[in-house]
Structure formats: structure tokens, C-alpha cells
């Protein structure tokens, strides 16, 4: 499973740039950084070899396409995040015909993901955490999308998004999701276990009793 970092923080990206497979941003994450959008995306694209999603803010087809074409010029690894909806699906159709990579975002149902794939989206991002927040079952939606994509052999790759905790990552991997994007805190936690720390501590203290020579 590919692991993407869901952040626009250069500091967080630098820490894991050698290990992660890509980055996703969104307008909220970009706003936290207080830097011009294009400049920030360009810097992220230099740090990361994999795909970097940058989101359009226009709501009409022509506006989305214009912003997408402009963002796509920043670097070869830019992926254009397009919000789901009728305008979004139409914009994705145009962009995929031009060979511009897209990530359909704010997906909450399997039929939305079906439209994204039919339009030729490169990626689709169901938001599992936000579904769970409203007492839904985000991973059930992921399982349904994966099944639909397999049924019709769509090439669109699913990114499990809005991940809140390590359990979401485990569930995504068990379902065979190709990609999961997660906050810095969750990426860090994927490496940790208290028994690993205790084990290292114990080995090192026992090692002190080994005669050196
Ligand atoms: C995905 O691409 C989004 O940026 C992100 O996962 C949204 O997560 P949130 O629901 O924690 O804001």
C-alpha cells in the first residue's frame, strides 16, 4: 500500500520525504501555512518524488479547468484535486482528455466514485473519517468502491482519505486499498509500539552485562 502524507507543512514533509509515496493537500491545510499557494506547491513537488495533490477552488467547469491547467504547469508530479459534483466530473473529463492527472475529492458514496472513474479520474478520495464522524461506516464505502472498480476494471486508484487513526490504516490495508493518505501524527504512529521501546530498553540494559573485549 502506498502511503501519502496529508499535509502542506514543509517541515512535516521534509521529515518523511524519503519514505512516503506522495502528498495530498487541501485548501484548509494550505491556509495553515500562510504562504502563496503556487510557491508552496512548487516547493512540495521538489521535495517529494511521488504525486502531489493540489486543489482547485473554482466551482464551475471552466474555472476548474483553467485553474487545473495553470497548476499542472508547476511540476510533472502535480495532481489536480477536483471536488466531486456535476461540474467536477465534467472538468475531470476534459482534463483527462488533455492528459492532466486528477484526484476527485470529497467523495462520500460509491456512486460518486463510479462517476469519477467514468470521467477518467486518476485518483478518487473517499473521506472515511468524515463518514465515521457522522456515524456512517467509511470503510464499507471503500470496500464497495474497490469492488465496483474491480467489476469494471477501472484504472482509477483509490486513496483512502480523512484517516483519523492507525486502525483506519490497518483496515485500508486489509481491504487492499492501493493508497492511504494520512496526517503527520498518524504516519509517525505507524512506526511505534510501546513493546518495541520496552524491548530496546531491555536489550540495551542487558547488553551492559556482556563482557567487552
Ligand atoms: C484528503 O485528500 C483530504 O485532504 C483529507 O484527508 C481530509 O481529511 P480531514 O477530514 O481530516 O480534513
Boltz pocket constraint, residues with backbone or C-beta under 6 A from the ligand:
constraints:
  - pocket:
      binder: B
      contacts: [[A, 6], [A, 24], [A, 25], [A, 26], [A, 105], [A, 125], [A, 127], [A, 129], [A, 130], [A, 161], [A, 162], [A, 163], [A, 181]]
      max_distance: 6.0
